[in-house]
Amino acid sequence: MNRGVFEDLVHDLRMTLRMLQGKAAHPSAAIYDARTLQSTPQSGERAGYDGHKRPGGR
């Protein structure tokens, strides 16, 4: 079938937009953020640390 067509379109669009902005087609750096934040009381029981992940990685 046509698997991956949407991903290919998004990739090509991102590259085109970067080039129109005068940037390289592919970024030269990336930022990874792995912070763990406690949820707010308004989240209720469904969220604690790391959203809905269960303690112990189960």
MMTF fields as JSON, N, C-alpha, C and O atoms, coordinates in Angstrom:
{
  "mmtfVersion": "1.0.0",
  "mmtfProducer": "UNKNOWN",
  "numBonds": 231,
  "numAtoms": 232,
  "numGroups": 58,
  "numChains": 1,
  "numModels": 1,
  "chainsPerModel": [1],
  "groupsPerChain": [58],
  "chainIdList": ["A"],
  "bondAtomList": [4, 2, 8, 6, 12, 10, 16, 14, 20, 18, 24, 22, 28, 26, 32, 30, 36, 34, 40, 38, 44, 42, 48, 46, 52, 50, 56, 54, 60, 58, 64, 62, 68, 66, 72, 70, 76, 74, 80, 78, 84, 82, 88, 86, 92, 90, 96, 94, 100, 98, 104, 102, 108, 106, 112, 110, 116, 114, 120, 118, 124, 122, 128, 126, 132, 130, 136, 134, 140, 138, 144, 142, 148, 146, 152, 150, 156, 154, 160, 158, 164, 162, 168, 166, 172, 170, 176, 174, 180, 178, 184, 182, 188, 186, 192, 190, 196, 194, 200, 198, 204, 202, 208, 206, 212, 210, 216, 214, 220, 218, 224, 222, 228, 226],
  "bondOrderList": [1, 1, 1, 1, 1, 1, 1, 1, 1, 1, 1, 1, 1, 1, 1, 1, 1, 1, 1, 1, 1, 1, 1, 1, 1, 1, 1, 1, 1, 1, 1, 1, 1, 1, 1, 1, 1, 1, 1, 1, 1, 1, 1, 1, 1, 1, 1, 1, 1, 1, 1, 1, 1, 1, 1, 1, 1],
  "groupList": [{"groupName": "MET", "atomNameList": ["N", "CA", "C", "O"], "elementList": ["N", "C", "C", "O"], "formalChargeList": [0, 0, 0, 0], "bondAtomList": [1, 0, 2, 1, 3, 2], "bondOrderList": [1, 1, 2], "singleLetterCode": "M", "chemCompType": "L-PEPTIDE LINKING"}, {"groupName": "ASN", "atomNameList": ["N", "CA", "C", "O"], "elementList": ["N", "C", "C", "O"], "formalChargeList": [0, 0, 0, 0], "bondAtomList": [1, 0, 2, 1, 3, 2], "bondOrderList": [1, 1, 2], "singleLetterCode": "N", "chemCompType": "L-PEPTIDE LINKING"}, {"groupName": "ARG", "atomNameList": ["N", "CA", "C", "O"], "elementList": ["N", "C", "C", "O"], "formalChargeList": [0, 0, 0, 0], "bondAtomList": [1, 0, 2, 1, 3, 2], "bondOrderList": [1, 1, 2], "singleLetterCode": "R", "chemCompType": "L-PEPTIDE LINKING"}, {"groupName": "GLY", "atomNameList": ["N", "CA", "C", "O"], "elementList": ["N", "C", "C", "O"], "formalChargeList": [0, 0, 0, 0], "bondAtomList": [1, 0, 2, 1, 3, 2], "bondOrderList": [1, 1, 2], "singleLetterCode": "G", "chemCompType": "PEPTIDE LINKING"}, {"groupName": "VAL", "atomNameList": ["N", "CA", "C", "O"], "elementList": ["N", "C", "C", "O"], "formalChargeList": [0, 0, 0, 0], "bondAtomList": [1, 0, 2, 1, 3, 2], "bondOrderList": [1, 1, 2], "singleLetterCode": "V", "chemCompType": "L-PEPTIDE LINKING"}, {"groupName": "PHE", "atomNameList": ["N", "CA", "C", "O"], "elementList": ["N", "C", "C", "O"], "formalChargeList": [0, 0, 0, 0], "bondAtomList": [1, 0, 2, 1, 3, 2], "bondOrderList": [1, 1, 2], "singleLetterCode": "F", "chemCompType": "L-PEPTIDE LINKING"}, {"groupName": "GLU", "atomNameList": ["N", "CA", "C", "O"], "elementList": ["N", "C", "C", "O"], "formalChargeList": [0, 0, 0, 0], "bondAtomList": [1, 0, 2, 1, 3, 2], "bondOrderList": [1, 1, 2], "singleLetterCode": "E", "chemCompType": "L-PEPTIDE LINKING"}, {"groupName": "ASP", "atomNameList": ["N", "CA", "C", "O"], "elementList": ["N", "C", "C", "O"], "formalChargeList": [0, 0, 0, 0], "bondAtomList": [1, 0, 2, 1, 3, 2], "bondOrderList": [1, 1, 2], "singleLetterCode": "D", "chemCompType": "L-PEPTIDE LINKING"}, {"groupName": "LEU", "atomNameList": ["N", "CA", "C", "O"], "elementList": ["N", "C", "C", "O"], "formalChargeList": [0, 0, 0, 0], "bondAtomList": [1, 0, 2, 1, 3, 2], "bondOrderList": [1, 1, 2], "singleLetterCode": "L", "chemCompType": "L-PEPTIDE LINKING"}, {"groupName": "HIS", "atomNameList": ["N", "CA", "C", "O"], "elementList": ["N", "C", "C", "O"], "formalChargeList": [0, 0, 0, 0], "bondAtomList": [1, 0, 2, 1, 3, 2], "bondOrderList": [1, 1, 2], "singleLetterCode": "H", "chemCompType": "L-PEPTIDE LINKING"}, {"groupName": "THR", "atomNameList": ["N", "CA", "C", "O"], "elementList": ["N", "C", "C", "O"], "formalChargeList": [0, 0, 0, 0], "bondAtomList": [1, 0, 2, 1, 3, 2], "bondOrderList": [1, 1, 2], "singleLetterCode": "T", "chemCompType": "L-PEPTIDE LINKING"}, {"groupName": "GLN", "atomNameList": ["N", "CA", "C", "O"], "elementList": ["N", "C", "C", "O"], "formalChargeList": [0, 0, 0, 0], "bondAtomList": [1, 0, 2, 1, 3, 2], "bondOrderList": [1, 1, 2], "singleLetterCode": "Q", "chemCompType": "L-PEPTIDE LINKING"}, {"groupName": "LYS", "atomNameList": ["N", "CA", "C", "O"], "elementList": ["N", "C", "C", "O"], "formalChargeList": [0, 0, 0, 0], "bondAtomList": [1, 0, 2, 1, 3, 2], "bondOrderList": [1, 1, 2], "singleLetterCode": "K", "chemCompType": "L-PEPTIDE LINKING"}, {"groupName": "ALA", "atomNameList": ["N", "CA", "C", "O"], "elementList": ["N", "C", "C", "O"], "formalChargeList": [0, 0, 0, 0], "bondAtomList": [1, 0, 2, 1, 3, 2], "bondOrderList": [1, 1, 2], "singleLetterCode": "A", "chemCompType": "L-PEPTIDE LINKING"}, {"groupName": "PRO", "atomNameList": ["N", "CA", "C", "O"], "elementList": ["N", "C", "C", "O"], "formalChargeList": [0, 0, 0, 0], "bondAtomList": [1, 0, 2, 1, 3, 2], "bondOrderList": [1, 1, 2], "singleLetterCode": "P", "chemCompType": "L-PEPTIDE LINKING"}, {"groupName": "SER", "atomNameList": ["N", "CA", "C", "O"], "elementList": ["N", "C", "C", "O"], "formalChargeList": [0, 0, 0, 0], "bondAtomList": [1, 0, 2, 1, 3, 2], "bondOrderList": [1, 1, 2], "singleLetterCode": "S", "chemCompType": "L-PEPTIDE LINKING"}, {"groupName": "ILE", "atomNameList": ["N", "CA", "C", "O"], "elementList": ["N", "C", "C", "O"], "formalChargeList": [0, 0, 0, 0], "bondAtomList": [1, 0, 2, 1, 3, 2], "bondOrderList": [1, 1, 2], "singleLetterCode": "I", "chemCompType": "L-PEPTIDE LINKING"}, {"groupName": "TYR", "atomNameList": ["N", "CA", "C", "O"], "elementList": ["N", "C", "C", "O"], "formalChargeList": [0, 0, 0, 0], "bondAtomList": [1, 0, 2, 1, 3, 2], "bondOrderList": [1, 1, 2], "singleLetterCode": "Y", "chemCompType": "L-PEPTIDE LINKING"}],
  "groupTypeList": [0, 1, 2, 3, 4, 5, 6, 7, 8, 4, 9, 7, 8, 2, 0, 10, 8, 2, 0, 8, 11, 3, 12, 13, 13, 9, 14, 15, 13, 13, 16, 17, 7, 13, 2, 10, 8, 11, 15, 10, 14, 11, 15, 3, 6, 2, 13, 3, 17, 7, 3, 9, 12, 2, 14, 3, 3, 2],
  "groupIdList": [1, 2, 3, 4, 5, 6, 7, 8, 9, 10, 11, 12, 13, 14, 15, 16, 17, 18, 19, 20, 21, 22, 23, 24, 25, 26, 27, 28, 29, 30, 31, 32, 33, 34, 35, 36, 37, 38, 39, 40, 41, 42, 43, 44, 45, 46, 47, 48, 49, 50, 51, 52, 53, 54, 55, 56, 57, 58],
  "secStructList": [7, 7, 6, 6, 2, 2, 2, 2, 2, 2, 2, 2, 2, 2, 2, 2, 2, 2, 2, 2, 6, 6, 1, 7, 1, 1, 7, 1, 7, 7, 7, 7, 7, 7, 7, 7, 7, 5, 7, 7, 4, 4, 4, 4, 4, 4, 7, 5, 5, 6, 5, 6, 7, 7, 4, 4, 4, 7],
  "xCoordList": [0.828, 0.0, 0.877, 2.037, 0.31, 1.005, 1.555, 1.422, 2.16, 2.697, 3.86, 4.722, 3.863, 4.952, 4.786, 5.643, 3.711, 3.525, 3.355, 3.968, 2.525, 2.302, 3.601, 3.914, 4.356, 5.631, 6.59, 7.297, 6.611, 7.467, 7.038, 7.885, 5.729, 5.227, 5.627, 6.074, 5.466, 5.83, 7.322, 7.739, 8.12, 9.572, 9.955, 10.752, 9.386, 9.695, 9.217, 9.907, 8.046, 7.533, 8.436, 8.727, 8.878, 9.764, 11.061, 11.539, 11.63, 12.871, 12.647, 13.476, 11.529, 11.229, 11.06, 11.592, 10.332, 10.128, 11.444, 11.668, 12.318, 13.617, 14.432, 15.051, 14.43, 15.202, 14.631, 15.393, 13.299, 12.684, 13.038, 13.025, 13.353, 13.771, 15.275, 15.803, 15.956, 17.395, 18.221, 19.406, 17.614, 18.324, 18.697, 18.206, 19.579, 19.924, 18.693, 17.865, 18.573, 17.414, 17.29, 16.182, 18.421, 18.426, 19.048, 20.084, 18.433, 19.015, 20.371, 20.632, 21.223, 22.566, 22.664, 23.711, 21.588, 21.605, 20.203, 19.211, 20.151, 18.869, 18.955, 20.038, 17.822, 17.758, 16.855, 15.727, 17.359, 16.573, 16.29, 17.196, 15.054, 14.663, 14.067, 13.011, 14.718, 14.254, 13.874, 14.037, 13.374, 12.985, 11.758, 10.912, 11.685, 10.51, 9.876, 10.527, 8.62, 7.913, 6.712, 6.067, 6.413, 5.242, 4.021, 4.065, 2.936, 1.714, 1.032, 1.394, 0.054, -0.694, -1.849, -2.251, -2.386, -3.537, -4.747, -5.57, -4.863, -5.983, -5.948, -6.967, -4.81, -4.692, -5.415, -5.813, -5.58, -6.245, -5.317, -4.102, -5.907, -5.119, -4.474, -3.523, -4.97, -4.46, -3.021, -2.344, -2.552, -1.196, -0.433, -0.967, 0.796, 1.709, 2.995, 2.967, 4.117, 5.359, 5.286, 4.764, 5.798, 5.831, 4.438, 4.26, 3.472, 2.14, 1.462, 1.277, 1.087, 0.315, 1.16, 0.607, 2.481, 3.332, 3.175, 3.041, 3.193, 3.061, 4.426, 5.441, 4.462, 5.736, 6.378, 5.673, 7.655, 8.381, 8.463, 9.016, 7.913, 8.005, 7.139, 7.383, 6.13, 5.28, 4.252, 3.453],
  "yCoordList": [-1.186, 0.0, 1.256, 1.214, 2.363, 3.651, 4.012, 5.151, 3.062, 3.318, 4.295, 4.201, 5.232, 6.188, 7.397, 8.282, 7.462, 8.588, 9.884, 10.895, 9.872, 11.083, 11.546, 12.737, 10.599, 10.955, 11.564, 12.525, 11.004, 11.56, 12.981, 13.85, 13.218, 14.563, 15.568, 16.672, 15.181, 16.071, 16.357, 17.497, 15.343, 15.52, 16.49, 17.404, 16.287, 17.158, 18.592, 19.549, 18.739, 20.077, 20.783, 21.97, 20.056, 20.649, 21.122, 22.221, 20.289, 20.676, 21.916, 22.825, 21.953, 23.085, 24.364, 25.408, 24.296, 25.482, 25.976, 27.184, 25.064, 25.479, 26.199, 27.228, 25.661, 26.282, 27.659, 28.578, 27.812, 29.11, 30.149, 31.35, 29.686, 30.576, 30.846, 31.532, 30.313, 30.531, 29.599, 29.848, 28.535, 27.578, 26.354, 26.159, 25.531, 24.26, 23.347, 23.456, 22.466, 21.579, 20.688, 20.377, 20.283, 19.428, 20.198, 20.838, 20.15, 20.853, 20.269, 19.085, 21.108, 20.657, 20.308, 19.842, 20.524, 20.228, 19.833, 20.103, 19.189, 18.804, 18.966, 18.877, 19.203, 19.33, 18.22, 18.05, 17.482, 16.437, 16.866, 17.305, 16.744, 17.145, 15.943, 15.453, 15.464, 14.28, 14.589, 13.745, 15.784, 16.153, 15.361, 14.987, 15.118, 14.494, 15.532, 16.064, 15.817, 16.816, 16.194, 15.302, 16.664, 16.18, 16.89, 18.088, 16.151, 16.742, 17.606, 17.57, 18.372, 19.237, 18.456, 17.427, 18.916, 18.233, 18.178, 17.27, 19.122, 19.147, 17.956, 17.639, 17.304, 16.152, 14.936, 14.044, 14.913, 13.767, 12.582, 12.707, 11.419, 10.208, 9.654, 8.877, 10.036, 9.456, 9.858, 9.217, 10.912, 11.391, 11.603, 12.123, 11.202, 11.449, 11.931, 12.817, 11.377, 11.65, 10.971, 9.861, 11.617, 11.07, 10.737, 9.717, 11.563, 11.379, 10.126, 9.962, 9.241, 8.062, 6.797, 5.705, 6.926, 5.741, 5.164, 5.902, 3.857, 3.199, 3.084, 2.951, 3.133, 2.981, 1.637, 0.648, 1.595, 0.361, -0.014, -1.061, 0.836, 0.581, -0.551, -1.071, -0.949, -2.054, -1.614, -2.427],
  "zCoordList": [0.0, 0.0, 0.0, -0.409, 0.461, 0.451, 1.823, 2.273, 2.472, 3.808, 3.734, 2.859, 4.67, 4.748, 3.843, 3.847, 3.07, 2.15, 2.932, 2.588, 3.987, 4.774, 5.429, 5.424, 5.994, 6.619, 5.602, 5.905, 4.4, 3.344, 2.975, 2.766, 2.895, 2.584, 3.654, 3.342, 4.916, 6.02, 5.999, 6.203, 5.755, 5.691, 4.571, 4.782, 3.387, 2.253, 2.508, 2.156, 3.115, 3.43, 4.432, 4.282, 5.455, 6.457, 5.806, 6.09, 4.932, 4.25, 3.379, 3.37, 2.649, 1.77, 2.58, 2.202, 3.681, 4.525, 5.108, 5.183, 5.521, 6.048, 4.97, 5.241, 3.758, 2.675, 2.316, 2.016, 2.344, 2.06, 3.12, 2.847, 4.327, 5.409, 5.376, 6.251, 4.379, 4.246, 5.114, 5.339, 5.603, 6.448, 5.625, 4.513, 6.194, 5.559, 5.592, 6.497, 4.631, 4.554, 5.79, 6.226, 6.351, 7.542, 8.698, 8.52, 9.888, 11.042, 11.409, 11.192, 11.963, 12.328, 13.807, 14.257, 14.58, 16.014, 16.461, 15.783, 17.614, 18.201, 19.705, 20.283, 20.338, 21.792, 22.317, 21.856, 23.273, 23.92, 25.346, 26.054, 25.769, 27.104, 27.811, 27.41, 28.845, 29.539, 30.985, 31.867, 31.224, 32.588, 33.029, 32.216, 34.321, 34.926, 35.828, 36.727, 35.592, 36.377, 37.058, 36.506, 38.258, 38.955, 38.393, 38.114, 38.228, 37.693, 38.75, 39.926, 38.32, 39.226, 39.846, 39.302, 40.961, 41.568, 40.629, 40.742, 39.718, 38.784, 37.817, 37.203, 37.675, 36.781, 37.327, 36.578, 38.639, 39.258, 39.377, 39.224, 39.653, 39.891, 38.635, 38.726, 37.457, 36.222, 35.936, 35.133, 36.586, 36.303, 37.594, 38.574, 37.579, 38.687, 38.06, 37.205, 38.459, 37.759, 36.399, 36.289, 35.374, 34.01, 33.483, 32.818, 33.764, 33.201, 33.69, 34.896, 32.801, 33.165, 33.338, 33.469, 33.34, 33.484, 34.885, 35.861, 34.97, 36.259, 36.931, 36.248, 38.271, 38.974, 38.637, 38.438, 38.574, 38.314, 36.85, 36.513, 35.95, 34.526, 34.022, 32.933, 34.785, 34.355, 33.363, 32.898]
}
